[in-house]
Amino acid sequence: MAVFASGGGYVWPDGSVQSLSPPSQPLGALVNGSVQLIGDRPLSFSRLYRTQPWVAAAVHLLQRQAARLPLHTFLPSGGDAAYNRKRTRDHPLAMLLAAPALRRAPIDFKSELMLGLAVQGNHLERIVRIAGEPVGLERIDWRTVKPLLSTDGMTVVAWEITPFGGGPAEILVPEDVIHFRWPSPDGPLGVSPLQQLGVTIRSEDAAQRYAASSLRHGGMRGVAIRIAPDFAKDTEIRETVRQEVFDHSGPDRAHRPFVLGGIESVDTLPVQTAVEAELINQRKVNREEIAAVYGVPPVLIGDLTHATYSNVAEMHGMLYVTVIGPWLSLIAEQLHAQLVRPEMRWSIDGVWAEWSLDEVLKGDTKARMEAYLIGLRAGALTINDIRRKENLPPFDDRRADEPLIQTNNVAPLSTIGNETEGQQSSQAKALEAIASGAAGVPAAKAINALAKALAEHPELATA
């Protein structure tokens, strides 16, 4: 962590003093980003997430489905790490991810990370160290963050964190934090998807306000009231009539009768309904655009217009492979680049974190058992592998951990090329019969026994 220098600039951990330029105005605006709605009312990305239902639906899909996935830690076990790996639970990285901070569960870390990326386009985690080694991660509220940029504006040299309650700002160097984001063409900060949905959200906001206004006034179409000439100039009567009409508006007072004095006529104005204004179709378009920017199929956020049983099942598999898959790769690789690789001992260990999709992609019971059978016959899975995947205790027999291979029947690899117990027994009996023939058993019986043994075990012919 850097501190302010008395003569200006910042003192870094190595003792050097360096002055940093503030962020450029456009980049600074993105940090506290907002969308300008109709009526010149800017709303922050956080408020849009809280108030726009289809934005929330898309964000929730990404956030909650990713948060439920386990993030495992692996070490190489010899040779190519992609094929020779073992899961570790006692490596410092595994323990850090299992308990990121006091009273912070892994699901909190994953959920907050995905929420920040989906709403702000960025997420910042402070690396907590003891004796120089990372032991925890603490979330930094993006609203308190100000990036301090290099002269060309393309690199974050440090992060200035200002507490909500006031007080001195804290300066963190890039090595103190993990910054998650998708690359942006404008600099080192990610772009919020809500920034790209500005026009869509303005349209959605206008449609919502139109619907709210219609309901607030009881669905009443616009009316024009003509006051009788005798009362037209009486402002008190005009106000009484106007108030009487307003008193009968609102969803709880719709269609109530009322009697007005001094009225010559009441005419209905040609006002558009929601259907006539195409607002219903427009809201469907808004929903589809929000789903498209977040990369999620509309059916998965509640748009069942084109849903069928088969395509919903296909969308479930697509969710984890196509929709959430890139986000998972982003998180895992930036964890590795900014947390694992800078730690020399961890880099030497070759440790890495990887998401597991086994639970969500394993299908129903019949499909799983058919897949297990194929894997078992091909030698890709052992019996105990299957039992572990089904959360069953493994068998104690060591042969349950050996891959099987197809010969005449499925058998452990360690027995291939050797006789099985049944074969050895059959051969022993045949050899005993042959020996008995030499010891006085009738020759015909001995010859028959030998012929039978050779038919069952041709390898005896060379013995």
N, C-alpha and C positions, 0 to 999 in steps of 0.2 A: 504494500500500500504506500502511495506517495503522500507527502504532506506539503502544505504551503510553505514557500520560502519567504523570509522576511523582506527580501529585496524584490520580490515578484517571481512568478513562475512556481515550479514544484520541485521538491527534493525527492529523488527516486531512491529506491533501496540501495543502489550502488554508490550513493553519495553525490551523484551528478545533479545539476540544476538545469531544468529545461523549461522554456516558456511554450505554451500550447495555444494555438489559435482556437477561438470558439467555433462551434459548428456554423455552417452557412445557413442562411435563413430557410431555404426550402427544406434542407435536411433536418433542421431543428423543428420545423413545423410537423414533419412526419412523426417525430417522437410523440408529440401530443396531438396526434392526428384527429381529424374530424371530417364529417361530410356536411356540406352546406345544403340544407333542406329548403323546400319551398317556404317563402316568407322570411328568408335570410336568417333562419334559426340553425346555427351550427350545432351538431350533436357529435360528441366524442365517439370513438369506436366502441368504447366500453358501454356507453349508453345505448348505442344502436344494437349491440348484442343483447342488452337487457330488455329492449322494447320491440324489436322486430322479430316476430315469431318464426319466419322462415330462415332468417339468419341464425337464430338460436338453434333451430332444428338441424341445420347443416353443421354448425359448430359442435353440437352435442354428439352427433353421429361420429365425427372424427375424434373428439375428445374422449368420450366414454368407451368407445370400442377399442381405441389404442390403449387406454389406461388399464383395461382388464387383461391385456396380454403380458405374460411374464418376460422380464428382461434378464436372461441368464448370462453367466460369466464362464468363459472357457479358457483352457490352457492347452498348448500343443502337447501331444503325447508321443512325439517322435515322427520324423519324416514330414510329409506335407501336412500342415496344420488343418487344411480344408478337409482332410480325410482321417487324420489321426488327432483326435481331440478328446479332451475329457472335461466334464463340467466341474467347476470348483465352487465351493461355498465358503472357504476360509481364506481366500486371497483378499487383500485389502480392498480391491476394486469391488469384489462381490459383496463384502460387508458394507461398503459405502452405499451401494445401490440398494441393499436390503434395509438400511437404516440411514437415509440421507441426512437427517437431523433429528434432534430431540422431539419426540411426539409427531414426527413426520413420517408417514408410511410411504412405501414405494408407489402406491396408487396416487398419493397426493402429488409426488414429484412428477409422475407421468401425466396426470390430469392437468396440473397447472402449466406444465410445459406445452402440451397440445393446445390448451386454451389461449396461451399467449401467442403462439404461432398463428392460430386460426383467426384471432381477433386483431392483434396488433401487428402481426407479421414478424415479431421478434420475441425472444425470451432470454432473460439473463439470469444466470445462477452464480452465486458467489462460492468459490472453492474454500472450504474451511480446512486449515492445515494444523497439524501438531508435529513439531520437530521437522517441519518441511514437507511432511507427507500428507496428501489429501485424505481426510477422514470424514468429510461431510459436504453437503450441498445445501445452500440456503437461497430461497427465491428472492429476487430483487424486483420490487414493483416497478414495472416499466414506466409508470407515470412519474417516478422520481428520478428518471435517468436523463442525463444530458451527455451526448458523446463529444469528446474533445478530439478534433481531427488534425490530421497532418496538413501541411500547406496546400497540397493538391486536392484535399477533401476526399480522398479515396481510401483512407486508412484511419481506423480509430486508434489513436495513440493512448488514450485513457478514457475512463468513464467517471463522470462527476455525479455523485448520488446525493440528492438533497432530501433530508427527512421531511415528512409531511408536517410535522409539528414545528418546523423551523429548526434553527441551529446551524452549525457549520457544515458545509458540504464535505463529503468523503470522496477521495480520489482513489480509484482502483485501476491498476495497470491491466493490460489484456491477460497476463498470466494469472491474475486473481479471479478471473471469471470464465464462464463458458457462455458464448453468445450463439444462440440457435437462430437461424434465419435462412430463407431462400435468397439466393443472390439477386441483387437489384441492379439495373443499368445505371442508376444515378449515384451510387456510392456504397458504403459498407453496411447500410441498414436494409433490412428486409422491407417489403411492401405489403401492407395489410390488404387482404382480399376485399375488405370493405371500401378501400380507396378505389378499387376497380369497379365497384358496384354503385358509384355515386348517383348516376342517372337512374338506375333501377330502384334504389332506395328512395330517391326523391319521388318517383312515380308511386311507389308503394305507400309512402307516407301520405301523399295527396289522396290516394284511394281510401286509406284508413280514415282520414279526417272527413272525407265526403260521407262515408258510411256512418261515422259517429254523429255527424251533423244531422243526417237524415233520421237516425233513430232518436236523437235528442229532441227533435221537433215532431216526434210521433209519426213519422212517415208522411206528414202533411205536405202536399204539393203547394207551391207558391200561390198566394191569393192576392187579389187586389180588391180593396174595400172602398166603395164609393159612399161618402157621407151625404145624407140628404141636405139639400141647400139650406134649410133652416138651421142646421147644426154645423155646417161645414166650417164656419169661422170660429166656432167655440173650441178653443184649444183643450179645455178640460174634458169635453165630450170625446174629442179625437183621441186623447190620451187614454181615456177609460176604455174606449173600443179597442185600441191597440193592446192594452194590457189584458183585456178579456180574451183576445185571441191567443196571446202568449200563454196565458194561464191554462189554456186547453191543449198546449203542445207538450211533447215529451212522451216516451214509451208507455208510461203508466197512466196517461190521460188520453191516449189516442181514441178517437171515435166517440168521445163524450159529446152529447148535445149541449149547445149553449144558445142563448137568446140575446140579441144585441138590439138596443134601441138606437134610433137615429140613423139606421143604415138604409141606404137606398138600394144597393145591390152588392153582391159578392161574386166576383169573377175569378175563375181558376186560371192561373198563368201557365203557359206551355213550358213547364220545367221538365228537364230530362230525368228519367229514372236511372238507377244503376245499370239496368240492362241496356237502356237506350244509350247510355254514355259508354258502353263497352267496358265498364270497369271490372266486371267479373272476368272477362277474357283477359284484360290487362293484368289483373292480379295473378292469373295462371302463368302469363308470360314472365312476370316478375319472379315468381317462384322457380320457374325453369332456369332463368338467368342466374339466380342465386345458387341453385344446385350446380349449374355448369361451371361457375367460377370456382366453387369449392371442389369440383370434380367428383360429385356424388350423384348416383342415379336418383331422379326425383322420387321413384317408388320407395326408396329407403328413408326418405324424410317425410313420408306420409301422403304423397301424391299417388293415389291408387287409380288414376284415370285409365291407365293402360296396364294395370297389374293383372297377372294371371298366376296360377299356382306354380307353373314351370318357370316363368321368368323371375319370380320372387326368389325361388330356390337358387337360380343361377346368379342373381344379384348378390346373394349372401356370400357365395364364393368369390365373386368379383370384388366385394367390399374389402377383403383382406389382401387380395393379390394386386388389384389395380388401383383401388381408391386409397387405402391406408398404407399400402406397401411402400410408396415413395417417401411418405412422411417417416416411416419407421427407419428406412435407410438413411435419411437425413439425420435423424437423431443419433443413430448408432455410430455413423461415421464422424459426425462432429464431436461426439463424446470421445471417440478415439483420438481425433486430431488435436483437441484442446485439453483433454484430461489425461489420457493414457500415454500418448507419445511423448509429451514433455517430461514425464517422470521416467528417468533413466532406468530405474530398477524394474518398473512395470514394462517398459519397452523391451528390456532384456528378457523378462519372463515370457514375452509374447502373448500376454493376456489380452482378451477382447470381450466386449459385450455384444450379445446377439438376441434378437427377439425370437420367441418361440410361438409358432402358429399351430402347434399340434392340436391343442384343445379345440380351437374354433374351426379347424378344417377336417377333423377326423370323421365327420358324417354320422349317420345313424348306425345302430348296432349291426344290422345286416351288412351294410357297406363296409364298416370297419373290419368285421370278421372275414369278409371276402378279401379285403386288402391284406390283412394279416396272413391269410393262408398263402396268397401269392408271394409275399415277402418271406414266409417261412420256407416254402418250397425252393425259392431262388437262393436261399442262404443269406438274404439281406437282414433277416431278423432271427433272433433266437426265441425260444419259448419264454424265457424270463424277460426279454425285451417287450414282448407282447403283454405279459402280465404287469409290467411296470407302467406301460401306457394305459392300461385299464385300471390302474391304482389297486392292483392285487399284489399280495406278497409273493416274492420270487420263490421258486423251489430251491431246496437246499442242495439237491443233486447237481454236481458240477456239470453234468452233461446237458442240463437245461440252459447253460450259458454258452454252449457250443453251437455254431451254425450247422444246419442240416443241409445235406446235398442229395439230389435225386440219383439213386443207382437203380437196382431192381426195386428197392423200397427206400424210403427216406431214412438216412442214418447219419450219426455224427461224423464230422470230418476226420476225427482221430481214428475211426475204425475203417476208413476207406483204404483198400489195399490189403486189409487183414480179414481173416474169416470172422464172421459173427459167431456168437456163442452157439446159435442153432446149427450153423454150418460145421463148427468144430465138433459138436456132439454127433452130427450125422456122419462126418468123416471118421470119427473115432469108432463108431459102431461098424462101419464098413471095413475098416482095417482090422477090427477084432474078428469079424466074420472070416476075412481072408486068412488071418493067422490061425483061426480055429480049423480051417480046411487043411492047413498044413499039419495040424495036430490030430488028424484022424477023422475030421468031419467029412462026410461024403463029398467027393470032388464036385459033383453036380451042384450041390448047395453052395459050395464055396465059389464056384464060377458064377452062379447067379448073383451072389452077393457082390462079387467084384464088378460084374456088368452094371448092376444097379448103382454102385458107388461111382463108377466112371461116367455114367449117364448124368448123375446129379452133380458131379464135381470133376469136370474134364481135366482140371489142373493136376489130378492124381496120376494122369497118364505120363506126366513128365517126372513124377516123383521117383 
